[in-house]
Amino acid sequence: MGRDLLDDQRLTAVGLFFEAHTGLNARFAAQFCEHHLSPVEFEVLMRLARSPGNQLRMTDLAAQTSLSTSGVTRVVDRMERDGLITRRACPTDRRSSYAVITQAGLTRLDEILPGHLELIEQWFTGQLRPEQLTVVLDALRTIRDAVNPGATAGTTPTEHVVVEV
């Protein structure tokens, strides 16, 4: 194997990205645990809270997370038992259902987010100058859109459903 292959800047870029991701996940996981949530449960709550109507179709939730459709079903089942989210039938398609964050889920996020934002500031955004953060955000969106085009599925309101939780 040639030395120039091992010194390829592409390996360095992806290696640094994974190292940063792993380090941030470790910092965040401890905080999620304090609030009795797994990282994926936090991600689900955030995705729902930041979506129109605080809801997403189950298939869109799967596309936006690292979970398969069956994995999303298991997580939603567990979170529904905990009262953090609920399911609603889609009024226009019997085969689809929505995951909807409940008031208890929003309250849990309200408890977590101040400390979580402090961690983000300390270990991620606060490490960058404003112009660097802009470049990083643009680059991450470009990469995300290429490798996970479904990551924003369901985030634009296509139908207006009134949901009471």
Backbone as CSV, one residue per row, in Angstrom:
resi,resn,N_x,N_y,N_z,CA_x,CA_y,CA_z,C_x,C_y,C_z
1,MET,0.853,-1.167,0.000,0.000,0.000,0.000,0.897,1.229,0.000
2,GLY,0.583,2.146,-0.877,1.392,3.349,-0.994,1.153,4.318,0.157
3,ARG,2.226,4.961,0.578,2.147,5.920,1.689,1.197,7.068,1.353
4,ASP,1.167,7.477,0.065,0.316,8.599,-0.297,-1.173,8.277,-0.125
5,LEU,-1.557,6.990,-0.193,-2.952,6.627,0.080,-3.295,6.857,1.547
6,LEU,-2.377,6.516,2.427,-2.622,6.691,3.854,-2.613,8.156,4.269
7,ASP,-1.926,8.974,3.515,-1.838,10.402,3.830,-2.918,11.230,3.109
8,ASP,-3.839,10.560,2.462,-4.873,11.243,1.687,-5.727,12.129,2.608
9,GLN,-5.913,13.369,2.223,-6.660,14.342,3.009,-8.121,13.925,3.202
10,ARG,-8.661,13.130,2.291,-10.034,12.654,2.440,-10.161,11.755,3.660
11,LEU,-9.143,10.915,3.914,-9.150,10.083,5.121,-9.069,10.950,6.375
12,THR,-8.256,11.983,6.317,-8.144,12.894,7.450,-9.474,13.589,7.715
13,ALA,-10.141,14.067,6.678,-11.417,14.775,6.828,-12.473,13.887,7.479
14,VAL,-12.644,12.696,6.955,-13.676,11.816,7.513,-13.270,11.323,8.908
15,GLY,-11.996,11.106,9.127,-11.522,10.698,10.450,-11.773,11.771,11.496
16,LEU,-11.470,13.023,11.157,-11.734,14.125,12.084,-13.222,14.281,12.358
17,PHE,-14.025,14.122,11.313,-15.477,14.214,11.492,-15.967,13.157,12.472
18,PHE,-15.532,11.899,12.297,-15.958,10.821,13.194,-15.447,11.038,14.616
19,GLU,-14.230,11.510,14.755,-13.693,11.769,16.095,-14.491,12.866,16.800
20,ALA,-14.837,13.933,16.066,-15.640,15.012,16.649,-17.030,14.497,17.024
21,HIS,-17.632,13.719,16.131,-18.964,13.154,16.384,-18.956,12.260,17.616
22,THR,-17.968,11.396,17.720,-17.860,10.488,18.856,-17.669,11.271,20.155
23,GLY,-16.833,12.282,20.129,-16.601,13.093,21.322,-17.844,13.845,21.762
24,LEU,-18.558,14.438,20.806,-19.792,15.150,21.140,-20.851,14.192,21.676
25,ASN,-20.982,13.029,21.044,-21.964,12.051,21.520,-21.689,11.646,22.962
26,ALA,-20.427,11.457,23.295,-20.079,11.074,24.668,-20.469,12.185,25.643
27,ARG,-20.219,13.437,25.281,-20.574,14.565,26.156,-22.088,14.661,26.326
28,PHE,-22.835,14.443,25.245,-24.283,14.581,25.293,-24.961,13.401,25.979
29,ALA,-24.449,12.200,25.784,-25.106,10.987,26.307,-25.260,11.025,27.817
30,ALA,-24.258,11.516,28.513,-24.343,11.579,29.977,-25.489,12.488,30.402
31,GLN,-25.659,13.599,29.720,-26.745,14.521,30.061,-28.102,13.888,29.759
32,PHE,-28.239,13.215,28.619,-29.508,12.564,28.295,-29.860,11.531,29.365
33,CYS,-28.868,10.791,29.805,-29.071,9.768,30.826,-29.616,10.390,32.120
34,GLU,-29.092,11.553,32.491,-29.584,12.245,33.687,-31.074,12.550,33.584
35,HIS,-31.567,12.708,32.371,-32.973,13.020,32.137,-33.762,11.784,31.686
36,HIS,-33.169,10.623,31.877,-33.826,9.339,31.590,-34.246,9.209,30.130
37,LEU,-33.357,9.640,29.243,-33.578,9.494,27.805,-32.332,8.914,27.161
38,SER,-32.543,8.142,26.132,-31.418,7.700,25.307,-31.164,8.780,24.259
39,PRO,-29.991,8.770,23.633,-29.749,9.750,22.563,-30.791,9.689,21.445
40,VAL,-31.235,8.502,21.077,-32.226,8.395,19.994,-33.584,8.927,20.455
41,GLU,-33.937,8.744,21.710,-35.199,9.299,22.210,-35.153,10.826,22.199
42,PHE,-34.008,11.390,22.572,-33.847,12.841,22.496,-33.995,13.301,21.050
43,GLU,-33.360,12.591,20.130,-33.450,12.951,18.718,-34.894,12.925,18.236
44,VAL,-35.654,11.908,18.629,-37.055,11.813,18.234,-37.845,13.002,18.783
45,LEU,-37.653,13.321,20.057,-38.357,14.464,20.639,-38.008,15.759,19.904
46,MET,-36.724,15.954,19.617,-36.308,17.160,18.915,-36.903,17.224,17.515
47,ARG,-36.874,16.116,16.792,-37.422,16.099,15.429,-38.904,16.452,15.449
48,LEU,-39.633,15.884,16.401,-41.069,16.155,16.474,-41.328,17.599,16.902
49,ALA,-40.621,18.071,17.914,-40.842,19.427,18.423,-40.522,20.483,17.375
50,ARG,-39.597,20.194,16.486,-39.182,21.178,15.473,-39.909,20.995,14.147
51,SER,-40.890,20.122,14.099,-41.644,19.865,12.869,-42.999,20.580,12.927
52,PRO,-43.556,20.888,11.766,-44.876,21.533,11.740,-45.901,20.716,12.514
53,GLY,-46.636,21.377,13.389,-47.656,20.692,14.174,-47.083,19.743,15.208
54,ASN,-45.772,19.817,15.456,-45.097,18.913,16.416,-45.319,17.445,16.077
55,GLN,-45.367,17.136,14.796,-45.649,15.769,14.379,-44.939,15.436,13.074
56,LEU,-44.724,14.149,12.873,-44.187,13.631,11.618,-44.828,12.289,11.336
57,ARG,-45.000,11.996,10.055,-45.402,10.629,9.695,-44.304,9.696,10.172
58,MET,-44.679,8.519,10.560,-43.706,7.547,11.059,-42.613,7.303,10.026
59,THR,-42.977,7.227,8.745,-41.976,6.989,7.703,-41.014,8.170,7.582
60,ASP,-41.523,9.390,7.752,-40.652,10.564,7.709,-39.732,10.601,8.926
61,LEU,-40.248,10.196,10.077,-39.420,10.140,11.280,-38.277,9.138,11.087
62,ALA,-38.575,8.014,10.476,-37.524,7.030,10.192,-36.489,7.623,9.239
63,ALA,-36.955,8.338,8.214,-36.032,8.925,7.239,-35.141,9.988,7.872
64,GLN,-35.642,10.673,8.885,-34.887,11.749,9.520,-33.926,11.249,10.594
65,THR,-34.088,10.032,11.023,-33.233,9.487,12.075,-32.380,8.361,11.515
66,SER,-31.588,7.791,12.372,-30.737,6.669,11.958,-31.448,5.339,12.137
67,LEU,-32.769,5.364,12.295,-33.537,4.155,12.574,-34.253,3.627,11.336
68,SER,-34.443,2.327,11.311,-35.284,1.715,10.289,-36.745,1.971,10.671
69,THR,-37.659,1.651,9.775,-39.068,1.838,10.118,-39.467,0.959,11.298
70,SER,-38.938,-0.257,11.379,-39.267,-1.098,12.537,-38.589,-0.568,13.799
71,GLY,-37.405,0.007,13.658,-36.727,0.606,14.804,-37.482,1.811,15.331
72,VAL,-38.009,2.631,14.430,-38.817,3.777,14.847,-40.060,3.287,15.573
73,THR,-40.682,2.241,15.065,-41.871,1.704,15.720,-41.561,1.295,17.152
74,ARG,-40.444,0.622,17.371,-40.079,0.197,18.734,-39.820,1.389,19.646
75,VAL,-39.106,2.388,19.137,-38.816,3.581,19.945,-40.109,4.335,20.248
76,VAL,-40.955,4.499,19.252,-42.221,5.199,19.451,-43.094,4.426,20.448
77,ASP,-43.123,3.109,20.348,-43.888,2.309,21.320,-43.424,2.599,22.742
78,ARG,-42.109,2.587,22.943,-41.545,2.811,24.279,-41.845,4.237,24.756
79,MET,-41.671,5.212,23.876,-41.896,6.606,24.256,-43.377,6.903,24.469
80,GLU,-44.223,6.177,23.748,-45.661,6.327,23.949,-46.057,5.772,25.323
81,ARG,-45.475,4.647,25.707,-45.730,4.094,27.050,-45.288,5.061,28.144
82,ASP,-44.218,5.821,27.867,-43.709,6.805,28.831,-44.466,8.127,28.775
83,GLY,-45.409,8.257,27.852,-46.232,9.457,27.749,-45.564,10.629,27.055
84,LEU,-44.417,10.397,26.401,-43.681,11.492,25.757,-44.192,11.805,24.358
85,ILE,-44.729,10.813,23.694,-45.311,11.010,22.368,-46.575,10.167,22.273
86,THR,-47.343,10.448,21.258,-48.542,9.668,20.982,-48.617,9.445,19.480
87,ARG,-49.466,8.543,19.087,-49.692,8.293,17.655,-51.058,8.817,17.272
88,ARG,-51.125,9.318,16.070,-52.393,9.771,15.496,-52.517,9.160,14.113
89,ALA,-53.704,8.701,13.799,-53.952,8.176,12.461,-53.936,9.326,11.466
90,CYS,-53.456,9.061,10.296,-53.464,10.062,9.224,-54.890,10.130,8.670
91,PRO,-55.478,11.317,8.646,-56.864,11.419,8.189,-57.046,11.162,6.699
92,THR,-55.961,11.226,5.919,-56.081,11.057,4.472,-55.506,9.741,3.961
93,ASP,-54.842,8.984,4.825,-54.218,7.726,4.391,-54.234,6.743,5.556
94,ARG,-55.111,5.749,5.463,-55.262,4.777,6.561,-53.982,4.006,6.844
95,ARG,-53.083,3.913,5.879,-51.850,3.142,6.071,-50.807,3.907,6.866
96,SER,-50.985,5.214,7.001,-49.990,6.054,7.665,-50.468,6.495,9.041
97,SER,-49.498,6.753,9.888,-49.813,7.366,11.178,-48.730,8.378,11.499
98,TYR,-49.069,9.278,12.389,-48.157,10.320,12.827,-47.664,10.012,14.232
99,ALA,-46.421,10.360,14.479,-45.899,10.427,15.839,-46.015,11.894,16.224
100,VAL,-46.563,12.155,17.410,-46.828,13.516,17.862,-46.247,13.668,19.266
101,ILE,-45.484,14.723,19.480,-44.941,14.961,20.816,-46.075,15.444,21.732
102,THR,-46.108,14.938,22.945,-47.121,15.332,23.920,-46.609,16.503,24.760
103,GLN,-47.480,17.022,25.600,-47.060,18.087,26.515,-45.964,17.570,27.443
104,ALA,-46.054,16.319,27.870,-45.007,15.744,28.725,-43.673,15.679,27.982
105,GLY,-43.713,15.381,26.688,-42.495,15.367,25.887,-41.904,16.753,25.740
106,LEU,-42.768,17.750,25.523,-42.299,19.129,25.429,-41.719,19.600,26.762
107,THR,-42.348,19.189,27.860,-41.842,19.541,29.186,-40.470,18.923,29.412
108,ARG,-40.289,17.667,28.997,-38.987,17.020,29.142,-37.927,17.772,28.345
109,LEU,-38.266,18.202,27.138,-37.318,18.995,26.350,-36.997,20.318,27.043
110,ASP,-38.016,20.958,27.606,-37.782,22.212,28.338,-36.793,22.011,29.481
111,GLU,-36.813,20.837,30.099,-35.896,20.529,31.200,-34.481,20.282,30.689
112,ILE,-34.371,19.666,29.531,-33.075,19.253,28.991,-32.362,20.368,28.229
113,LEU,-33.113,21.135,27.449,-32.495,22.037,26.483,-31.558,23.091,27.070
114,PRO,-31.854,23.737,28.190,-30.880,24.723,28.682,-29.487,24.121,28.899
115,GLY,-29.407,22.992,29.555,-28.112,22.343,29.767,-27.509,21.819,28.479
116,HIS,-28.361,21.324,27.591,-27.878,20.798,26.316,-27.273,21.919,25.474
117,LEU,-27.942,23.064,25.447,-27.408,24.202,24.699,-26.088,24.678,25.294
118,GLU,-25.948,24.605,26.603,-24.664,24.955,27.229,-23.563,24.004,26.760
119,LEU,-23.876,22.701,26.690,-22.891,21.729,26.210,-22.532,21.986,24.746
120,ILE,-23.544,22.291,23.936,-23.289,22.583,22.523,-22.375,23.796,22.398
121,GLU,-22.673,24.823,23.181,-21.846,26.034,23.144,-20.429,25.728,23.613
122,GLN,-20.314,24.972,24.690,-18.991,24.678,25.247,-18.135,23.837,24.314
123,TRP,-18.728,22.796,23.719,-17.931,21.814,22.994,-18.040,21.878,21.484
124,PHE,-18.950,22.693,20.942,-19.100,22.731,19.487,-19.113,24.174,18.975
125,THR,-20.254,24.852,19.069,-20.355,26.172,18.456,-19.416,27.188,19.090
126,GLY,-19.178,27.069,20.372,-18.286,27.994,21.057,-16.818,27.815,20.688
127,GLN,-16.488,26.727,20.045,-15.119,26.488,19.588,-14.831,27.191,18.260
128,LEU,-15.889,27.738,17.646,-15.765,28.325,16.306,-16.083,29.815,16.325
129,ARG,-15.383,30.558,15.485,-15.744,31.946,15.246,-17.044,31.954,14.434
130,PRO,-17.840,33.021,14.510,-19.120,33.046,13.780,-18.992,32.703,12.294
131,GLU,-17.954,33.218,11.645,-17.804,32.917,10.209,-17.441,31.445,9.987
132,GLN,-16.703,30.843,10.919,-16.401,29.409,10.814,-17.668,28.588,10.987
133,LEU,-18.511,28.984,11.946,-19.761,28.252,12.178,-20.644,28.296,10.938
134,THR,-20.715,29.436,10.278,-21.509,29.547,9.052,-20.997,28.577,7.986
135,VAL,-19.696,28.512,7.817,-19.101,27.606,6.831,-19.385,26.151,7.215
136,VAL,-19.232,25.811,8.495,-19.482,24.442,8.954,-20.946,24.063,8.725
137,LEU,-21.869,24.948,9.066,-23.294,24.652,8.873,-23.615,24.435,7.401
138,ASP,-23.087,25.294,6.542,-23.314,25.127,5.094,-22.733,23.802,4.600
139,ALA,-21.528,23.480,5.042,-20.880,22.238,4.616,-21.653,21.025,5.118
140,LEU,-22.074,21.053,6.367,-22.822,19.913,6.911,-24.154,19.722,6.199
141,ARG,-24.840,20.815,5.862,-26.098,20.687,5.104,-25.847,20.078,3.729
142,THR,-24.785,20.505,3.071,-24.457,19.972,1.747,-24.205,18.470,1.824
143,ILE,-23.412,18.060,2.803,-23.098,16.642,2.960,-24.344,15.864,3.350
144,ARG,-25.105,16.385,4.323,-26.335,15.718,4.759,-27.291,15.506,3.591
145,ASP,-27.497,16.538,2.781,-28.426,16.437,1.663,-27.968,15.416,0.629
146,ALA,-26.658,15.248,0.490,-26.141,14.263,-0.466,-26.283,12.840,0.055
147,VAL,-25.937,12.625,1.325,-25.918,11.254,1.843,-27.235,10.827,2.470
148,ASN,-28.088,11.786,2.840,-29.365,11.457,3.469,-30.441,12.424,2.977
149,PRO,-30.849,12.286,1.714,-31.806,13.241,1.155,-33.163,13.209,1.853
150,GLY,-33.462,12.155,2.604,-34.728,12.081,3.331,-34.689,12.741,4.696
151,ALA,-33.558,13.338,5.049,-33.384,13.881,6.403,-34.324,15.025,6.726
152,THR,-34.895,15.648,5.734,-35.839,16.733,5.999,-37.258,16.353,5.588
153,ALA,-37.490,15.073,5.340,-38.815,14.614,4.920,-39.865,14.996,5.950
154,GLY,-40.961,15.540,5.454,-42.076,15.874,6.325,-41.936,17.183,7.065
155,THR,-40.910,17.964,6.761,-40.708,19.205,7.509,-41.414,20.402,6.897
156,THR,-41.949,20.234,5.704,-42.745,21.306,5.139,-44.201,20.906,5.229
157,PRO,-45.027,21.794,5.739,-46.427,21.421,5.935,-47.118,21.138,4.605
158,THR,-47.545,19.891,4.415,-48.267,19.518,3.201,-49.759,19.446,3.459
159,GLU,-50.112,19.276,4.718,-51.522,19.292,5.086,-51.591,19.834,6.504
160,HIS,-52.665,20.490,6.799,-52.808,21.081,8.133,-53.719,20.188,8.959
161,VAL,-53.152,19.584,9.973,-53.889,18.693,10.856,-53.855,19.310,12.241
162,VAL,-55.004,19.498,12.826,-55.071,20.016,14.186,-54.962,18.826,15.125
163,VAL,-53.986,18.884,16.003,-53.734,17.786,16.932,-53.806,18.325,18.340
164,GLU,-54.606,17.720,19.168,-54.655,18.075,20.575,-53.931,17.023,21.350
165,VAL,-52.999,17.463,22.201,-52.271,16.519,23.046,-52.404,16.884,24.490
